[in-house]
């Protein structure tokens, strides 16, 4: 079950970071449909934004399936306790933030000290202060310049650092009014010069 869960997750997150550098682009789930599947499902009637929202929703569902499978069998590396979190690592392979998929439907990003800093809205990452921070695409999070900020462990071909024990999650602040989403940049294969922690903290500054 654990293996199957990882296959499901990697179907969406099929990116690889070469030597801690940058992942290749992962296919959208709808790209895997045949033209007949696309027609029978009525997807040809959807706009490009609706297709993007559908892919984001499928992404979240597969993440939950994977995490539920992991929780039945696996235990965390550090304490042996069950884990249902989705961990993100910076360019050095150091754990920086995670999503608690059981927390709520908005997929809240927490720093390792338990501070809630951002949340997912379709494929966008918004801070609790309403600032649009970036996008999630494949297994990585990108900034407004199209550079990678953080990625899942599955995206690295090499090993990542062992994640430290997480602190207790703090109470989430009220969400501010969301900024308008900027135009998406070209998502390139470079890491951002902005440290991942600094990137996420902009969501509560």
Secondary structure, DSSP 8 states (H G I E B T S, - for coil): -HHHHHHHHHHH----BGGGS-------GGGGS-HHHHHHTTGGGS-HHHHHHHHHHHHHHHHHHHHHHHHHH---TTT-----EEEEE-TTS-EEEEEETTT-TT-EEEETTS-EEEEEETTEEEETTS-EEEEEETTEEE-TTS-EEEEEGGGBSS------------------------------SSB-SS-HHHHHHTTT-
